[in-house]
């Protein structure tokens, strides 16, 4: 999990929410794509006053829901080398 700068206690604070600009930069898409996904209901965002907040886990879920091009990724978490070794 990403963290922000250490606070006065010297401990890093876990990053629990991203702005649309931060989410766009993290996902490698435009800010417009983030807002389109929110508008279409594909990406869930929360509101705090005027601020739009996107949870990192929700951003990851949305990214994984996008169409796959080329090789289908293995989402099992097992390294590819281990998968090849067990297939032999």
N, C-alpha and C positions, 0 to 999 in steps of 0.2 A: 504494500500500500504506500502510496506517495505521502510524503510528509512535508510540512512547511518548516520554516526556520525554527530553531530551538527558541523556546520562550525564556523568560527570566530565570526559570528553574534549571535551564540547561537541557531539558528534554524536548525532543521533537514532538510535535502535535500531529496526529494522523489527519490526513486530508479527507473529509467526509463528503464534501460537495464541490462541484465545479461550476463556474459560470459558463454560459453558452460559448464565449470566446475560448475559454480554457478547454472545454469539451471538444470544440472544433479542432483546436491545435493538437490535442491529445489523439484524436481519432484520425487526423489527416484529412478532414473534410472542411468545407466552408461553413461559416457561421449560418449562412442561409439554409444549408442542408440540415443543420441541427434544428433550426426553427421549423422547417418543413416537416421533419420527422415528429417534432412535438405536436405541431398542428394536426398532422394526419393520425396521431395516436400511436405511432410506432415507437416513440421514445417518450418515456414518462419524465416529467420535470415537476418540481415543486416550486411554490411561490412563497416568498417572504417579503411582504410589501411589494415593491416594484422589482425586487431581485428574483431572477429565475435561477434555480439551483438544480443541478443534475448530479445524481449519485453515480460514483465511478462504476459500481456494479451494474447499474442500469445502462450506462454507456457501453459497457462490455457486452451486455445481453443484446443491445441493439446492433452493435457491430457484428456479432455472431449470427444475427438473423438476416443480414444482408446476403444477397446472392453470391455464390462461390463461382469463381472463374478458374479454370485449370484444375489442378489436383485438389481433391477434397481433403481438407485438413483433418488430422486425427485429433479429436478433442479429448482423448482418454487421459492425456497427461503423461503417457509413457513415451520416453525418448524413442525416436525412429530407429536408432541402432538396436535397442532392445527388442523392438517389434520384429526387425529383420532376423535377429538371432533366434527368436522363438519360432519363426516361420520355417527355419531350416531343419 
